[in-house]
Amino acid sequence: MTRHRIATVLLLSSAAAFASPDHQPPPDDKAKPELIKLRAELFHVSRDEAKQQQAKFRPLCDADGYPLVGNIRSKGDGGYMQPSALCELVRDKKAK
């Protein structure tokens, strides 16, 4: 049974690594202060409001649509937008 658990962990962790290679945002102490402030603003608006204000929050993503700051850790998402979700919208919009 242990063998199956290890295989599952390896499979799931490798899929996550493959999904976003080389696109790790810097730690908060290395990120620009204005981006940290913008991330805090993003976290206090609903997903719908964030989608409507995409242009305001666009600086949280790089030119390819990947986050320049990490997500805010919280219990549950509470309906709030995280930088990774916002940047995913940017990538989807760019792909169309």
N, C-alpha and C positions, 0 to 999 in steps of 0.2 A: 504494500500500500504506500509506503514512503516513496517508492520509485515513481508512482503516478503523480504524487504531489510535486516532486522535484521537476518532473517533465512539464507539468502544468505551469509552474512558476517560471521556468525557463522559456516556455512558449509565450506566455503573456508578456514577460518583460522584454523579450526580443522583438515582439510586435510593436510595443510602445517605442522602442529605440528606433525601429525602422520607419515609423510614422513621422518622426521629426528629427532626422539626422542633422547634427550641427546647428540646430536652431534653439539653443538653450539661452534664455535671457540671463543677463548678468545678475548677481546677487544685489539686493537693495542698496548695499553700501557702495556699489560700483555704478549704479544707475544714476542718470541725471535727476537732480531734485525736482525739476519741473515735471518730469514724467511720473515720479512717485506721487506728486500732488494730483496730477491728472488721473492717475489710477484710483486714488482715493475718491475723487469726484465721480468716476465711473461706477465705483462700487456702491455709491449712494443713490444711483438712479435705477429704475427698473429696466428690464431687457428691452421693452418696447421704446422707452425714452432713449436708451442708448442707441438703438437702431435708427431712431429719428435724428439723433445728433451725431451720427457717424463721423461727419467731417470734423467736429470738435475733438473727438477722441482718436482720430486717425493717427496722430503722432505717436501713439502707443505701439504702433506697428512699424516694422522696417519696410523698405521698398518692395520686398517680396511678400509682405503680409504676415510676418512672424513677430511675436511680441518682443518688445524691447525691455519689458519689466515682467517679473513673475506675477502669478496670481496671488490674491490675498487668501490665506487659509481661513476657512470658516466651517462651522458645522452646517452641513446642507448648503444649498446655494441661495436659499431665500428669495429666489426670483431675480437676483441681481446679476449683472453682467461682469464677467471676468475678462482680463486682457486677452487671454487665449481664445475665448469665444468671439470677442470682437474682431480679433485678427483673422479668425477663421471666416467670418463674414467678408472681410476685406479680400481674402484669397479667393473665395467663391465668386465675388463680384468681379475680380480681376480675370478669372478664368473664363467668364462669359463673353 
